[in-house]
Amino acid sequence: MPKHVNAAVLHPLKEALRLTYWYKNDLRAFLNATLGDRSLVAELDWTAYKHQIVTQLIDKLAANQHKYFDVLLNLLLTVAEVEDPSHLKRLTDGQKKYDEAVNSLTSLRKQVEPYRKLRSEKEDAARRLEAELARNENARAMSEKLAELKQLFFTIMSQDPQTRGYSLEKLLNDLFALYDIDAKGSFRIHGEQIDGAFTFQGVEYLLEAKWQKELTPLADLDTFSSKANRKLDNTLGLFLSMSGFQPNALTLIGHSRRPTLLLMDGSDLTMTLEERILFPDLLMRKRQHAAQTGDIFLKATSLLT
């Protein structure tokens, strides 16, 4: 068989890759572990939608098989070897996402058998081991960084209020960077002070973070909601109040015609730093819950119980 991957198998490969790795961060970790060439991953436009990222990569490899045949072949066979993407079951509509991924992987496997002959069993085992080691290393590095952020969090607790506010902003920026969330620090526009902004799953967010003894009142939520409302329609606000929110503020802000805020408190942040729930998972579930129910304050504790 010639050293060439047929175009007919490219679409099933794209579908299997897209459906098996739901978050871009997980997809990126898998590609870094599998391709062996991090520059190929770094060159992709990670601000694009996931299906666009997958298409960018595979089309490039397929168009330059004289150079990337081994890389494309390894990606094809490694994806086909994923047997049970059970991690998808913990997502909203997880069983449906799991079934779709399993079906795509099954379809892909039916087309890859001829390509297995191009790679010896020894090479297969070596590549799988290398990929597994890389994935484990990535997971270890993530845990170490979260442990550092958790330690920083405890240090911030003893700081004076003004210093504590700046330190919290830095901690959040480091947390975003850990999950490849495009973020920037505080800025001022037309007289408005914004603590930060970030892009997540194609949605633009403004960020407000407060760490004060008092519960956050309705007036603060109204002010921040107005800032978000003055931006484009796909802009939301994420308000983090470490001490929580006044009960009447939650009641009244929840009765607005079209809420544009999502709320977090200190317990939400703590649980992400303790790896009890991934920050992207929490943010996604908060947004989905708000879209379905109008409730803008879904707590991490309710997801874990």
C-alpha positions as CSV (number, residue, x, y, z in Angstrom):
1,M,0.0,0.0,0.0
2,P,1.4,3.4,-0.9
3,K,2.3,5.8,1.9
4,H,-0.7,8.0,1.4
5,V,-3.9,8.5,3.5
6,N,-7.0,8.5,1.3
7,A,-9.2,11.5,1.4
8,A,-12.2,9.3,2.2
9,V,-11.0,8.7,5.7
10,L,-10.4,12.3,6.5
11,H,-14.0,13.3,7.3
12,P,-14.6,10.4,9.7
13,L,-11.3,11.3,11.4
14,K,-12.4,14.9,11.8
15,E,-15.8,13.9,13.2
16,A,-14.3,11.4,15.7
17,L,-11.7,13.9,16.9
18,R,-14.3,16.7,17.3
19,L,-16.8,14.5,19.1
20,T,-14.4,12.6,21.4
21,Y,-12.7,15.7,22.8
22,W,-15.4,18.1,23.8
23,Y,-13.3,20.9,25.3
24,K,-10.6,22.7,23.3
25,N,-8.3,22.3,26.2
26,D,-8.6,18.5,26.1
27,L,-8.3,18.5,22.4
28,R,-5.1,20.5,22.6
29,A,-3.6,18.2,25.2
30,F,-4.4,15.1,23.1
31,L,-2.9,16.7,20.0
32,N,0.3,17.7,21.8
33,A,0.6,14.2,23.2
34,T,-0.1,12.5,19.9
35,L,1.5,14.5,17.1
36,G,4.9,14.8,18.7
37,D,5.3,18.2,17.1
38,R,4.0,21.0,19.3
39,S,4.6,23.6,16.7
40,L,1.8,22.1,14.6
41,V,-0.6,22.6,17.5
42,A,0.7,26.0,18.4
43,E,0.1,27.2,14.8
44,L,-3.6,26.4,15.0
45,D,-6.1,29.2,15.6
46,W,-7.4,28.3,19.1
47,T,-9.8,31.2,19.1
48,A,-11.8,29.5,16.4
49,Y,-14.5,26.9,16.9
50,K,-13.4,23.4,17.6
51,H,-14.5,22.0,14.2
52,Q,-12.6,24.7,12.5
53,I,-9.4,23.9,14.5
54,V,-9.7,20.2,13.6
55,T,-10.2,21.0,9.9
56,Q,-7.2,23.3,9.9
57,L,-4.9,20.6,11.3
58,I,-6.1,17.6,9.2
59,D,-6.3,19.5,6.0
60,K,-2.8,20.8,6.5
61,L,-1.5,17.3,7.2
62,A,-3.4,15.8,4.3
63,A,-2.2,18.4,1.8
64,N,1.4,17.9,2.7
65,Q,1.7,14.1,3.1
66,H,5.1,14.0,1.6
67,K,6.1,15.8,4.9
68,Y,3.5,14.8,7.4
69,F,2.4,11.3,6.4
70,D,3.7,9.7,9.5
71,V,2.1,12.4,11.7
72,L,-1.3,12.0,9.9
73,L,-1.1,8.2,10.1
74,N,-0.3,8.2,13.8
75,L,-3.1,10.6,14.5
76,L,-5.5,8.5,12.4
77,L,-4.7,5.2,14.2
78,T,-4.4,6.8,17.7
79,V,-7.9,8.3,17.4
80,A,-9.3,5.0,16.2
81,E,-7.8,3.3,19.3
82,V,-9.9,5.4,21.7
83,E,-12.3,2.8,22.9
84,D,-14.4,4.4,25.6
85,P,-14.7,8.2,25.8
86,S,-16.6,7.9,29.1
87,H,-15.4,11.3,30.2
88,L,-18.2,12.7,28.0
89,K,-20.9,11.3,30.3
90,R,-20.3,13.9,33.0
91,L,-21.3,16.7,30.7
92,T,-24.8,18.0,30.1
93,D,-26.6,15.5,27.8
94,G,-23.6,13.3,28.5
95,Q,-25.1,10.1,27.3
96,K,-26.0,11.6,23.9
97,K,-22.5,13.1,23.5
98,Y,-21.0,9.7,24.5
99,D,-23.1,7.8,22.0
100,E,-22.3,10.2,19.2
101,A,-18.6,9.9,19.9
102,V,-18.7,6.1,20.1
103,N,-20.6,5.9,16.8
104,S,-18.0,8.2,15.1
105,L,-15.1,6.1,16.5
106,T,-16.8,2.9,15.3
107,S,-17.2,4.3,11.9
108,L,-13.6,5.4,11.8
109,R,-12.3,2.0,12.8
110,K,-14.0,0.3,9.9
111,Q,-11.8,2.4,7.5
112,V,-8.4,2.3,9.2
113,E,-7.6,-1.4,9.1
114,P,-5.6,-1.1,5.8
115,Y,-3.4,1.5,7.4
116,R,-2.4,-0.6,10.4
117,K,-0.1,-2.6,8.2
118,L,2.0,0.5,7.7
119,R,2.9,0.6,11.3
120,S,4.5,-2.3,13.1
121,E,3.2,-3.6,16.4
122,K,6.4,-2.4,18.1
123,E,5.9,1.1,16.7
124,D,2.3,1.0,17.8
125,A,3.2,0.1,21.4
126,A,6.0,2.7,21.6
127,R,3.8,5.5,20.3
128,R,0.9,4.6,22.6
129,L,3.3,4.6,25.6
130,E,4.8,7.9,24.5
131,A,1.3,9.4,24.1
132,E,0.2,8.1,27.5
133,L,3.3,9.4,29.2
134,A,2.7,12.8,27.6
135,R,-0.9,12.9,28.7
136,N,0.1,11.9,32.3
137,E,2.7,14.6,32.3
138,N,0.2,17.2,31.1
139,A,-2.2,16.1,33.9
140,R,0.6,16.3,36.5
141,A,1.6,19.7,35.3
142,M,-2.0,20.9,35.5
143,S,-2.4,19.6,39.1
144,E,0.9,21.2,40.1
145,K,-0.2,24.6,38.7
146,L,-3.6,24.3,40.5
147,A,-1.8,23.5,43.7
148,E,0.4,26.7,43.2
149,L,-2.8,28.8,42.6
150,K,-4.4,27.2,45.7
151,Q,-1.4,28.2,47.8
152,L,-1.5,31.7,46.4
153,F,-5.2,31.8,47.2
154,F,-4.5,31.1,50.9
155,T,-1.7,33.8,50.9
156,I,-4.1,36.4,49.5
157,M,-6.5,35.8,52.4
158,S,-4.1,37.6,54.8
159,Q,-3.5,40.6,52.5
160,D,-5.1,44.0,53.0
161,P,-8.2,44.7,50.9
162,Q,-6.6,46.8,48.2
163,T,-3.6,44.4,47.7
164,R,-6.0,41.4,47.9
165,G,-8.0,42.8,45.0
166,Y,-5.0,43.0,42.7
167,S,-3.8,39.6,43.7
168,L,-7.2,38.0,43.0
169,E,-7.1,39.5,39.6
170,K,-3.7,37.9,38.9
171,L,-4.9,34.6,40.3
172,L,-7.9,34.6,37.9
173,N,-5.7,35.5,34.9
174,D,-3.4,32.6,35.8
175,L,-6.4,30.3,36.1
176,F,-7.7,31.3,32.7
177,A,-4.3,30.8,31.1
178,L,-4.1,27.3,32.6
179,Y,-7.2,26.3,30.6
180,D,-6.2,28.2,27.4
181,I,-8.9,30.8,28.0
182,D,-8.1,34.0,26.1
183,A,-8.1,36.7,28.8
184,K,-6.8,40.1,29.4
185,G,-6.4,42.1,32.6
186,S,-8.2,45.3,33.8
187,F,-8.8,48.1,31.4
188,R,-10.7,51.4,31.2
189,I,-13.0,52.4,28.3
190,H,-15.1,55.5,28.1
191,G,-14.7,56.1,31.8
192,E,-15.7,52.6,32.8
193,Q,-13.3,50.4,34.8
194,I,-13.4,46.8,33.9
195,D,-11.6,44.2,36.0
196,G,-11.0,42.0,33.0
197,A,-12.4,40.3,29.9
198,F,-12.1,36.8,28.3
199,T,-13.4,34.7,25.5
200,F,-14.8,31.2,26.2
201,Q,-16.5,28.9,23.7
202,G,-17.2,31.8,21.3
203,V,-18.8,34.1,23.9
204,E,-17.2,37.3,25.1
205,Y,-17.2,37.9,28.9
206,L,-16.6,41.0,31.0
207,L,-15.2,40.2,34.5
208,E,-15.9,41.8,37.8
209,A,-14.1,40.4,40.9
210,K,-14.7,41.6,44.5
211,W,-13.2,40.4,47.7
212,Q,-14.7,42.3,50.6
213,K,-16.3,41.4,53.9
214,E,-19.8,42.5,53.0
215,L,-22.2,40.6,50.7
216,T,-22.4,42.2,47.3
217,P,-25.6,44.4,47.0
218,L,-28.0,44.8,44.1
219,A,-26.5,48.1,43.1
220,D,-23.1,46.6,42.3
221,L,-24.8,43.9,40.1
222,D,-27.0,46.5,38.4
223,T,-23.9,48.6,37.6
224,F,-22.0,45.7,36.1
225,S,-25.0,44.4,34.2
226,S,-25.3,47.9,32.6
227,K,-21.7,47.6,31.4
228,A,-22.4,44.2,29.8
229,N,-25.6,45.5,28.2
230,R,-23.7,48.3,26.5
231,K,-21.6,45.8,24.6
232,L,-22.5,43.5,21.7
233,D,-25.4,41.0,22.1
234,N,-23.1,38.0,22.6
235,T,-21.4,39.7,25.6
236,L,-22.0,38.3,29.1
237,G,-20.6,39.4,32.5
238,L,-19.1,37.1,35.1
239,F,-19.3,38.6,38.6
240,L,-17.2,36.9,41.2
241,S,-18.0,38.0,44.8
242,M,-15.8,36.0,47.2
243,S,-18.2,36.7,50.1
244,G,-21.3,36.1,48.2
245,F,-24.4,38.2,47.3
246,Q,-27.2,39.8,49.3
247,P,-30.4,37.6,49.1
248,N,-32.5,40.5,47.8
249,A,-29.9,41.2,45.1
250,L,-30.2,37.6,43.8
251,T,-33.9,37.8,43.8
252,L,-34.2,41.2,42.0
253,I,-31.4,40.7,39.5
254,G,-32.9,37.4,38.5
255,H,-36.2,39.1,37.6
256,S,-34.5,41.2,34.9
257,R,-36.0,40.8,31.4
258,R,-32.9,39.1,29.9
259,P,-30.1,38.5,32.4
260,T,-26.6,39.1,31.0
261,L,-24.7,38.1,34.1
262,L,-23.4,34.8,35.6
263,L,-22.5,34.8,39.3
264,M,-19.7,33.0,41.2
265,D,-18.7,33.1,44.8
266,G,-15.7,32.1,46.9
267,S,-16.8,28.5,47.3
268,D,-17.1,28.1,43.5
269,L,-13.5,29.3,43.1
270,T,-12.2,27.1,45.9
271,M,-13.7,24.0,44.3
272,T,-12.0,24.7,41.0
273,L,-8.6,25.2,42.8
274,E,-9.2,21.9,44.7
275,E,-9.8,20.1,41.3
276,R,-13.3,19.1,42.5
277,I,-14.7,20.6,39.3
278,L,-12.8,22.0,36.3
279,F,-13.2,25.7,35.7
280,P,-14.4,25.3,32.1
281,D,-16.9,22.7,33.2
282,L,-18.3,25.1,35.9
283,L,-18.6,28.1,33.6
284,M,-20.2,26.1,30.8
285,R,-22.8,24.6,33.3
286,K,-23.5,28.0,34.8
287,R,-24.2,29.4,31.3
288,Q,-26.4,26.4,30.2
289,H,-28.3,26.5,33.5
290,A,-29.0,30.3,33.1
291,A,-30.1,29.9,29.5
292,Q,-32.5,27.1,30.4
293,T,-33.9,28.4,33.7
294,G,-33.0,32.1,34.1
295,D,-31.1,31.3,37.3
296,I,-27.8,33.1,37.0
297,F,-26.2,31.6,40.2
298,L,-25.8,27.9,39.8
299,K,-23.4,26.9,42.6
300,A,-20.6,24.3,42.2
301,T,-21.9,22.5,45.3
302,S,-25.2,21.7,43.6
303,L,-23.4,20.1,40.7
304,L,-21.2,18.0,42.9
305,T,-24.1,16.7,45.0
